[in-house]
């Protein structure tokens, strides 16, 4: 049946024929003809009339008409409701997420399966005969490790076998930063340390109470040195022979006997860190320290054991209070953060796991010799931390000095009304966290070298070279070193040289302003730490030109330099400083390695090469931060602030970014998530006690 389109005015023959069907329509509907307005059609096609047979056909053929309202009603009836649409979209999204998760899980298992190896690799491995049977020599006729067993493991290691030998002692912040800034192939690198991992020390207090896992804070050193094709020896350096460039290394064999050998070097970097300073206090063998991962494990065991003993029915009230008394000696960042973490453990986890009487009888005490805890921070931040501890019930004892530590108490002195009063706190746990001292090898080197006057660290110049050692051969970085600040002495020596060059008596030299400005620029170049005190040389010149002669004589200049020298302070023994020194030394050694072929071609092997190729080290303080019981404080020089949970998340974010590898970042994030979901891990790790026992026997 052909379809016919009719274009006509309302009331035409076609509409009249259609109008015959009006009786068939529902009475509630509007007649079809009424839907067409009585207006003139816009169609310009002439109107045509239907032939008679078409008109008769239209009048007898039934026509099904669908009105717009009918179509809209059917569409409304067929359209699903909002609830159905929401459920449908939810299932769609869940399906996509489930499919994506399934793909990731399958991909992970495929990758995991690829990490296993079934067939062993049996192939001939070239090893130098001198690596297996080294020659003997040196002052003590010990084996000399000229070759190592891994020198032929790969082509790249074979190529750098004859490169300058760089020996690094220690695996702390400075050493790891140094390794990360060296170029592969520049040096034959060997790292010597009794620990085969890098420890992220700023987060160590969190590991003592189970907030973080111990593995989350360590990174294997062999993974780090793999980038530079280096070698690692798990041993301890005991001495250095500077004349023959040999490091004496000691290791313990399976029988517990020490075996020593020599390790030759061309450049030596000492980064062994420091040890805790006892300050002459008796009984520190009853204290815990917080320096290594074993220390954190032992502290966690002791804390949990004390709480378990306090729950026994045979424990008296006095003994229970003693077991639950925790004393922290030292109000620095480590001691404060440990006290904060301990309070969090008591307040958040023990309430659900131990009897409530345990929580009520626990006491935490901080003994600080200064007037405030965190005395290196802004005073407002120190007061905030003290107020936070006072709110939490942590006792802060300032102006107190520990006299003796016994098995069950801590005796200390404190000033009251100008008089020294001796007090005693019964305790079942004591943490000693105050002061640092030289490691054994640093003490040995300091006693042997001339110009070493510091009793707490090795003194270096502004290029981090150990004073008294051969120039450009031996460096020291990190907590085991300090940059010498005797600016006045060096400048006076420099001025004497200038006076002698001019043929004058040094004490009769007069410097004009231009000469003084030149001297100040040379001072800032050689001693960058003095730059902040030499910003306005014109004001200094005017201030110390007391006779207004327009020149500085010897006495006036000596007084000026002496005032600058007294304002300079030793660099802080922090991870931040060690990291900056490691980065600096790594970049400088890279510069020296690139310049070495040219120096050898010109037969230049003398002079101050460090100063010729790179600038002196300048420490830049980036700020300090500390955790205070679900809060944190920040001291960024002139900007300091503190806060609650938001500041705590910022504190976590900073240390998360500073973590040494992607692996440790992932583990830190998982540990924080596990603490939020399941609480802290309160399990006594017996292997920590076993390790301590084995070390004691060795």
JOKA-V26302 format. One record per backbone hydrogen bond with DSSP energy under -1.0 kcal/mol. NH is the residue of the N-H (numbers start at 1). CO is the residue of the C=O. If there is no record, write none. Layout:
nh=(NH	NH)
co=(CO	CO)
This chain:
nh=(12	16	17	18	19	20	21	22	24	29	35	36	39	55	56	57	58	59	60	61	71	72	73	74	75	76	77	78	79	85	86	87	88	89	90	91	92	93	94	95	96	97	98	99	100	101	102	103	104	105	106	107	108	109	110	111	112	113	114	132	133	137	141	142	144	145	146	151	153	158	159	160	163	166	167	168	169	170	176	177	178	179	180	182	186	188	190	191	192	193	198	200	201	203	204	207	211	212	217	219	221	225	229	230	231	233	235	236	238	239	241	246	247	248	249	250	251	253	256	259	261	262	263	265	266	267	268	269	270	271	275	277	281	286	287	288	296	297	298	299	300	301	302	303	304	305	306	307	308	309	310	312	315	320	321	322	323	324	325	326	327	328	329	330	336	337	338	339	340	341	342	343	344	345	346	347	348	349	350	352	354	358	360	361	363	365	366	367	368	374	377	382	383	384	385	386	387	388	389	390	391	392	394	395	397	399	400	401	403	404	405	406	410	411	412	413	414	416	419	421	423	425	427	428	429	431	432	433	437	443	444	445	446	447	449	458	460	461	464	466	467	469	473	475	476	477	481	482	484	487	490	491	492	493	494	495	496	497	498	499	500	501	502	504	508	509	511	516	517	518	519	520	521	522	523	524	525	526	527	530	531	534	540	541	542	543	544	545	546	548	552	557	558	559	560	561	562	563	564	565	566	567	574	578	579	580	581	582	583	584	585	586	587	588	589	590	591	592	593	594	595	596	599	600	601	602	603	604	609	612	613	614	617	624	626	628	632	633	634	635	636	639	641	643	648	649	650	651	652	653	654	655	656	657	658	665	666	667	668	669	670	671	672	673	674	675	676	677	678	679	681	686	688	690	691	692	693	694	695	696	697	698)
co=(9	12	13	14	15	17	18	19	21	26	32	33	37	51	52	53	54	55	56	57	67	68	69	70	71	72	73	74	75	81	82	83	84	85	86	87	88	89	90	91	92	93	94	95	96	97	98	99	100	101	102	103	104	105	106	107	108	109	110	128	129	142	138	137	135	262	144	148	150	154	155	156	160	188	267	190	269	192	172	173	174	175	176	179	183	164	166	231	168	233	219	217	199	200	201	204	206	206	214	198	196	221	226	225	189	191	233	250	248	248	246	241	263	239	261	236	259	257	253	251	249	143	247	245	165	165	473	167	475	169	437	435	278	283	284	430	292	293	294	295	296	297	298	299	300	301	302	303	304	305	306	309	312	316	317	318	319	320	322	363	429	365	431	367	332	333	334	335	336	337	338	339	340	341	342	343	344	345	345	349	350	355	356	357	324	326	395	328	397	331	374	378	379	380	381	382	383	384	385	386	387	388	389	364	366	370	368	413	411	411	282	409	425	404	423	401	421	419	416	414	412	410	408	325	325	327	288	329	275	439	440	441	442	443	445	480	482	465	461	474	459	466	470	268	464	270	478	458	460	485	486	487	488	489	490	491	492	493	494	495	496	497	498	499	505	506	552	512	513	514	515	516	517	518	519	520	521	522	523	527	528	531	536	537	538	539	540	541	544	545	511	553	554	555	556	557	558	559	560	561	562	563	572	574	575	576	577	578	579	580	581	582	583	584	585	586	587	588	589	590	591	592	595	596	597	598	600	599	607	608	609	610	462	635	633	631	643	626	641	624	639	636	634	632	644	645	646	647	648	649	650	651	652	653	654	661	662	663	664	665	666	667	668	669	670	671	672	673	674	675	210	684	685	686	687	688	689	690	691	692	693	694)
